[in-house]
Amino acid sequence: MSERSEVTFPSGGEVCAAYLYRPGPEAPPAGGDGRRGCVILAHGFTGTRDDRLPAFAERFAAAGFVALVFDYRHFGASSGEPRQLLDVGRQHDDYRAAMRFARNLDEVDPERIALWGSSFSGGHVLALGASEAGVAAIVAQAPFTDGVAATKLVPPRTSARLTAAALRDAVGSLLGRPVHTVPAVGRPGELAVMTAPEAWDGMAAMTAGESRWENAVAARLLLTMPLYRPGASADRVRAPLLVCVCDEDQTTPPGPAARVAARAPRGEAVHYPIGHFAIYEGAAFDRAVGDQVAFLRRHLG
């Protein structure tokens, strides 16, 4: 069994809470210098470190890697006000802070750091792979790659209501008012960011148990989310890249994800005949995490 400990690291004047997984005695041995590769994981849209990410981290630790699973600022167990503020630039910086923390761990080889992201954070790791030196490998699972394509999936009436809420929150923030949130997930026809038929039950299953997840996000994000297109930088991602494509995904379009893998110089795609949330559970999870472990063994040693 892997060993899990609570750790924290600083980011932007706040504190990010994280779980650090170390391989147990039954795991493959470390290299001759006693150091191991490290996988850094963070969740997607409003998710927290407890929402099925430990299952991935445990598998990576069992394969001989150190795994660091963290909450972004403003979410979960991390500090930051207002709560539920999703800022893409800040989340990128939180990944960078996690990388600095991991590279200073005695048991981690600083040259063997992999980034893992799923859904919205699957886009983050693509953007970071294009801009950051020293990333040894990247796993992008059911990634958000193109805000324009994702926005087209939102019904026009819902889109108009979300835009109104976003403007209210953005103006309110300038006037010092409390954050105005909208639900992150809802059933079809409800006012929420994710309302595909798969979304409500999928998120409920993923956040069952001891989760700090809240069904809310600061609405101001919706003014800029359509402009977030991390897949556009695919040709600048020099690290080996594994894109896990869910071919029945109703939440993050699978077509753009597959094209990212094709455009990345060292990209490869694995396709699964499932929806967006199915990859976190059961047989689909077992297959996907097995593919990810095999990829990481090839590229982290």
SVG drawing of the C-alpha trace seen along z (x, -y; Angstrom):
<svg xmlns="http://www.w3.org/2000/svg" viewBox="-35 -50 58 56">
<polyline fill="none" stroke="black" stroke-width="0.4" points="0.0,0.0 1.1,-3.5 1.7,-6.0 -0.4,-9.2 0.4,-12.4 -1.1,-15.8 1.2,-18.6 0.8,-22.2 2.7,-24.6 2.5,-28.3 1.0,-29.8 0.2,-33.5 0.1,-34.4 -2.2,-31.6 -1.8,-28.0 -2.6,-25.0 -3.6,-21.8 -2.4,-18.5 -2.0,-14.8 1.4,-13.3 1.5,-9.7 4.7,-7.7 5.2,-4.2 5.0,-1.4 7.5,1.4 5.8,3.6 6.2,1.0 9.0,1.1 12.3,-0.1 13.6,-3.6 16.6,-4.4 20.1,-4.1 20.1,-7.5 17.0,-6.7 14.8,-9.2 11.6,-8.6 9.4,-10.3 6.5,-12.3 3.0,-12.8 1.2,-16.0 -2.6,-15.9 -5.4,-18.5 -9.1,-18.3 -11.2,-19.8 -14.1,-22.3 -14.8,-23.0 -13.5,-19.5 -11.5,-18.9 -8.6,-16.5 -11.0,-14.0 -13.1,-13.5 -11.8,-10.2 -8.2,-11.6 -6.9,-9.5 -7.8,-6.4 -5.5,-7.5 -2.7,-8.6 -2.8,-5.2 -2.3,-3.4 0.6,-5.7 2.2,-5.2 1.8,-1.4 3.6,-1.7 6.6,-3.3 5.9,-7.0 5.4,-9.8 2.0,-11.4 1.0,-14.9 -2.8,-15.7 -3.7,-19.3 -6.6,-21.7 -6.5,-25.0 -6.7,-28.2 -10.3,-29.1 -11.4,-25.5 -11.6,-22.5 -9.1,-22.5 -6.9,-25.3 -7.1,-28.9 -8.2,-31.8 -11.1,-34.3 -13.7,-34.5 -14.5,-30.9 -15.3,-29.1 -13.3,-31.6 -12.1,-29.8 -9.4,-31.9 -7.5,-30.1 -4.2,-32.0 -4.2,-31.4 -4.9,-27.7 -1.9,-27.5 0.2,-29.2 -1.0,-26.7 0.3,-23.9 3.6,-25.7 3.8,-26.0 3.1,-22.3 6.0,-21.6 8.4,-23.7 7.3,-21.9 7.7,-18.5 11.1,-19.3 12.4,-20.1 11.3,-16.7 14.3,-14.6 12.8,-11.4 11.8,-13.1 14.0,-13.4 13.3,-17.0 13.9,-16.0 11.1,-13.5 7.9,-15.5 4.7,-14.6 1.5,-16.7 -1.9,-15.0 -5.2,-16.8 -8.8,-15.8 -11.5,-17.7 -10.9,-21.5 -7.4,-20.7 -6.8,-18.5 -6.6,-21.8 -4.4,-23.3 -1.7,-20.7 -1.7,-21.3 -1.2,-25.0 1.6,-24.4 3.2,-21.8 3.5,-24.5 4.9,-27.1 6.9,-25.4 10.4,-23.8 11.2,-20.6 7.9,-18.7 8.8,-15.1 5.3,-13.8 1.7,-14.9 -1.6,-13.0 -4.7,-14.9 -7.8,-12.9 -11.1,-13.9 -9.6,-17.3 -11.2,-20.7 -9.3,-21.9 -11.5,-24.6 -13.8,-27.0 -15.6,-27.8 -16.4,-24.2 -17.6,-23.7 -19.7,-26.8 -21.6,-25.5 -22.9,-22.7 -24.7,-25.1 -28.4,-25.8 -28.8,-29.5 -31.2,-30.4 -29.0,-29.0 -26.0,-30.7 -27.8,-34.1 -28.7,-33.6 -25.2,-32.6 -23.8,-35.6 -26.1,-37.9 -25.0,-36.2 -21.3,-36.6 -21.8,-40.3 -23.5,-40.7 -20.6,-39.0 -17.9,-40.9 -19.5,-44.3 -20.1,-43.4 -16.5,-42.5 -15.5,-45.9 -17.9,-47.5 -16.7,-45.3 -19.9,-43.1 -19.9,-39.5 -19.2,-36.9 -22.2,-35.9 -22.1,-32.2 -24.0,-29.9 -24.3,-26.1 -21.5,-24.2 -23.7,-21.3 -27.4,-20.9 -29.9,-18.7 -30.9,-19.5 -32.8,-22.8 -31.6,-24.1 -29.3,-27.1 -25.8,-25.7 -22.5,-25.5 -22.7,-21.8 -26.2,-20.5 -25.5,-17.6 -27.6,-14.5 -24.5,-12.8 -23.5,-15.6 -25.7,-15.5 -25.4,-11.8 -21.7,-11.8 -20.7,-14.5 -22.8,-13.1 -21.0,-9.7 -17.6,-11.4 -18.2,-13.6 -19.9,-11.0 -18.3,-10.4 -16.0,-12.8 -15.9,-15.5 -15.5,-19.3 -17.0,-19.9 -19.6,-22.7 -22.0,-23.0 -21.1,-26.6 -18.6,-28.7 -18.0,-32.5 -20.0,-33.5 -17.4,-36.0 -15.4,-33.1 -18.1,-32.6 -17.0,-35.9 -13.6,-34.5 -14.1,-30.7 -15.1,-30.7 -11.7,-32.3 -9.8,-29.6 -8.4,-27.4 -5.5,-25.4 -5.6,-22.9 -4.4,-25.7 -0.9,-25.3 -0.7,-21.6 2.1,-22.0 4.3,-23.6 3.9,-20.7 7.3,-19.1 6.9,-16.5 5.4,-13.1 1.6,-13.6 -1.1,-11.0 -4.7,-12.2 -7.4,-9.9 -10.4,-10.6 -13.9,-9.6 -15.7,-9.1 -19.2,-9.6 -18.3,-12.7 -21.2,-15.2 -19.3,-17.7 -15.9,-18.2 -16.0,-17.5 -13.9,-14.5 -13.1,-15.6 -10.9,-18.6 -9.2,-16.3 -8.2,-13.8 -6.9,-16.5 -4.7,-17.8 -3.0,-14.4 -2.4,-14.4 -0.9,-17.9 1.4,-17.5 4.9,-16.5 5.0,-13.5 1.3,-13.1 -0.7,-9.9 -4.4,-9.2 -6.3,-6.3 -10.0,-6.1 -12.6,-4.8 -16.3,-4.2 -17.6,-6.0 -19.0,-9.4 -17.1,-12.1 -17.6,-10.9 -17.4,-7.1 -13.6,-7.2 -13.5,-7.8 -15.2,-4.5 -15.3,-0.8 -13.9,1.0 -13.3,-2.2 -11.2,-3.6 -9.2,-0.3 -8.5,-0.4 -7.6,-4.1 -5.4,-4.1 -3.6,-1.1 -2.9,-2.9 -1.7,-5.9 0.7,-3.8 2.1,-2.2 2.7,-5.6 4.3,-7.0 6.6,-4.0 7.8,-4.5 8.6,-8.2 9.4,-8.6 11.5,-5.4"/>
</svg>
